[in-house]
Amino acid sequence: MDIGKLLGIVRSIPKDKLKTDAGLKEVIRELGKKSGKSFTEQELNSYVSQFRKMSKTENVGSLMNKLAQKGVNPNDLNAIKKRFKK
């Protein structure tokens, strides 16, 4: 996993798109295209729902713990943490 590339993609997403369901769906579709996937409307609705739930209940620390549990390299996690502190 190239953390720099991933963070670059995240930074390129306009924050105003994350405020509406239509904007979130557009972002998810674009990210899917970049990874060679396409989503049904039902899948998009599910991802939007998950994003809304996570935005209310998660913070940087809890997300980092989840990434660690999923097997993300500790060096990559440290790089992400440093970038969040900037």
Backbone as a ProteinNet text record, in pm:
[ID]
protein_1_A
[PRIMARY]
MDIGKLLGIVRSIPKDKLKTDAGLKEVIRELGKKSGKSFTEQELNSYVSQFRKMSKTENVGSLMNKLAQKGVNPNDLNAIKKRFKK
[TERTIARY]
84.3	0	88.8	68.3	144.2	66.9	110.8	40.3	40	149.3	156.2	50.6	36.7	-64	-204.6	-227.8	-358	-393.4	-299.3	-324.7	-345.1	-275	-294.4	-435.6	-487.7	-625.3	-722.5	-699.7	-787.8	-784.7	-665.7	-654.1	-722.2	-731.2	-789.5	-942.3	-1003	-1149.3	-1193.8	-1273.3	-1323.3	-1412.9	-1389.9	-1465.4	-1614.4	-1652.6	-1795.3	-1869.1	-1796.8	-1860.1	-1895.1	-1829.4	-1854	-1974	-2033.7	-2145.2	-2281.3	-2289.3	-2417.8	-2406.7	-2519.6	-2519.5	-2483	-2532.3	-2500.4	-2350.2	-2290.4	-2146.7	-2067	-2109.8	-2042.5	-2051.1	-2167.2	-2183.2	-2090.2	-2077.1	-1988	-1843.3	-1801.9	-1665.4	-1642.2	-1738.3	-1723.9	-1717.3	-1801.2	-1797.4	-1659.7	-1606	-1475.9	-1365.5	-1368.6	-1267.7	-1281.2	-1404	-1427.4	-1370	-1389.2	-1334.6	-1182.7	-1119.2	-973.4	-923.1	-1007.3	-965.5	-1027.6	-1097.7	-1153.8	-1284.5	-1355.7	-1481.9	-1596.6	-1714.8	-1835.3	-1934.1	-2017.6	-2108.8	-2253	-2339.5	-2483.1	-2532.2	-2651.8	-2709.6	-2725	-2759.2	-2773.1	-2638.2	-2531.9	-2398.5	-2357.6	-2385	-2352.6	-2426.3	-2555.2	-2632.8	-2575.9	-2531.6	-2472.2	-2342.8	-2257.2	-2130.8	-2155	-2252.2	-2284.9	-2332.2	-2415.8	-2465.1	-2349.6	-2258.4	-2142.2	-2056.2	-2036.4	-1955.5	-2019.9	-2150.5	-2221.9	-2209.1	-2225.2	-2214.8	-2073.7	-1973.5	-1835	-1798	-1851.1	-1816.6	-1870	-1972.5	-2029.4	-1963.1	-1910.4	-1862.7	-1711.8	-1641.8	-1498.5	-1414.7	-1290.1	-1191.6	-1062.1	-961	-835.9	-777.4	-779.5	-722.2	-793	-925.3	-999.4	-982.3	-971	-948	-809.2	-711.3	-576	-574.5	-648	-655.6	-718.4	-821.8	-886.8	-792.8	-715.7	-619	-513.1	-468.4	-368.5	-424.6	-550.7	-613.3	-628.2	-641.7	-656.8	-522.7	-412.8	-282.3	-200.5	-238.3	-159.1	-23.7	79.9	217.3	232.6	295.9	315.9	390.8	484.5	556.2	461.6	368.5	268.7	177.2	139.2	55.6	127.1	255.6	332.4	339.6	352.6	355.4	221.7	113.1	-19.4	-34.2	6.6	-4.1	73	193.3	274.1	203.9	138.7	70.3	-54.3	-118.8	-234.5	-192.4	-72.2	-24.2	14.4	39.8	82.5	-28.6
-117	0	123.3	212.3	335.8	444.2	473.1	569	708.1	747.1	878.7	893.7	790.7	793.6	796.8	715.5	711.9	847.3	906.8	1037.9	1145.1	1132.7	1226.6	1219.8	1099	1082.1	1143.9	1117.5	1171.7	1324.7	1381.4	1527.8	1589.7	1515.8	1569.9	1577.7	1517	1517.8	1650	1727.9	1853.6	1824.8	1896.5	1872.2	1895.4	1985.1	2012.3	1890.1	1800.9	1679.1	1581.7	1594.2	1502.7	1544.3	1656.3	1708.2	1657.8	1610.5	1563.8	1418.4	1349.4	1210	1200.6	1294.1	1292.2	1312	1401.5	1424	1302.3	1237.1	1115	1005.6	990.4	888.2	915.3	1042.6	1079.2	1044.5	1075.4	1044.5	893.6	817.2	671	613.6	665.8	618.2	645.2	767.3	803.3	714.8	689.9	602.9	460.5	416.1	283.9	271.8	375.1	373.8	362.3	435.3	430.4	291.7	216.3	81.8	-26.6	14.3	-81.9	-144.4	-78	-132.2	-38.1	-95.6	-14.1	-61.5	30.1	1.2	19.7	-64.2	-47.6	64.9	111.4	217.4	169.2	43.4	-12.7	-13.1	-49.7	-48.2	93.7	188.4	328.1	376.5	344.1	384.9	324.5	199.7	133.1	202.9	236.3	303.9	443.1	513.9	647.3	635.3	537.1	514.3	482.9	397	362.6	485.9	568.5	689.6	783.1	803.2	891.1	839.4	709	650.2	668.3	639.1	652.1	796.6	889.8	1030.2	1079.3	1012.2	1050.5	977.9	859	775.7	755.5	782.3	752.6	879.3	859.3	966.4	908.8	992	948.6	828.4	831.1	721.5	589.3	592.6	467.4	415.2	504.5	460	398.7	456	400.6	260	241.3	108.2	8	49.5	-41.5	-76.4	21.5	-6.8	-105.4	-87.9	-179.5	-320.8	-332.7	-464.7	-529.9	-447.7	-501.3	-539.2	-514.5	-556.9	-451.3	-323.9	-217.5	-211	-196.3	-190.3	-78.8	-107.2	-3.3	120.1	100.7	216.3	304.6	243	319.4	395.3	330.6	397.4	518.1	504.4	616.7	730.8	697.8	801	874.4	801	864.2	955.9	907.4	986.5	1117.8	1110	1231.1	1331.3	1282.9	1371.7	1433.5	1363	1418.7	1531.3	1520.7	1619.4	1750.7	1748	1868.9	1968
0	0	0	-94.5	-101.5	-27	95.9	181.3	119.2	56.9	-6.6	-115.3	-196.4	-303.5	-244.9	-142.7	-77.6	-16.6	53.8	114.4	8	-104	-214.2	-269.1	-281.1	-328.5	-228.9	-99.8	3.7	2.1	-10.9	-13.4	-135.1	-243	-366	-361.2	-260.5	-249.9	-187.9	-260.2	-202.8	-81.9	27.5	150.3	133	41.9	23.5	-32.3	-102.5	-155.5	-43.6	70.3	180.6	264.8	231.8	311.3	265.7	142.2	90.7	46.7	48.7	3.5	-144.1	-224.3	-367.8	-389.6	-312.8	-323.8	-281.6	-172.8	-127.7	-232.5	-291.8	-396	-513.3	-549.3	-660.2	-625.9	-504.1	-460.5	-461.6	-410.1	-405.2	-546.7	-636.6	-776.1	-837.7	-815.8	-872.4	-816.2	-685.7	-625.5	-677.5	-697.8	-754.6	-894.2	-975.3	-1111.6	-1109	-1015.1	-1005.7	-967.5	-896.9	-857.1	-944.6	-1050.8	-1145.1	-1101	-1011.1	-961.1	-995.5	-1005	-1019.6	-913.9	-868.9	-759.3	-802.1	-745.9	-768.3	-677.6	-703.4	-620.2	-475.9	-459	-324.6	-251.3	-321.3	-260.9	-223.7	-313.7	-284.4	-160.2	-151.9	-34.9	93.4	85.1	200.9	243.2	145.6	177.7	233.9	180.3	232	376.6	403.7	539.5	634.7	590.9	673.2	699.8	597.8	613.5	715.4	704.5	797.6	941.6	958.9	1092.1	1148	1065.2	1110.2	1140	1063.2	1086	1220.4	1272.4	1402.3	1518.5	1493.8	1604.7	1609.3	1500.8	1496.3	1510.8	1555.1	1555.8	1498.7	1488	1426.4	1499.7	1631.6	1709.4	1686.1	1685.9	1666.7	1524.4	1427.7	1289.9	1275.1	1344	1338.4	1399.1	1509.1	1570.3	1474.4	1404.2	1308.8	1194	1147.3	1041.1	1089.5	1212.5	1268.6	1277.4	1316.5	1326.4	1189.4	1085.4	950.2	889.3	962.9	916.1	844.1	859.4	796.9	866.9	789	837.7	941.7	1057	1160	1108.7	1016.3	960.5	880.5	808.3	733.5	828.7	939.2	1038.5	1098.3	1127.1	1180.7	1079.9	952.1	847.7	842.2	855.6	854.9	976.3	1093.7	1215.8	1203	1147	1128.8	1038.4	933.2	842	903.6	995.8	1063.9	1158.5	1214.3	1309.3	1242.8	1112.1	1039.1	1026.8
[MASK]
++++++++++++++++++++++++++++++++++++++++++++++++++++++++++++++++++++++++++++++++++++++

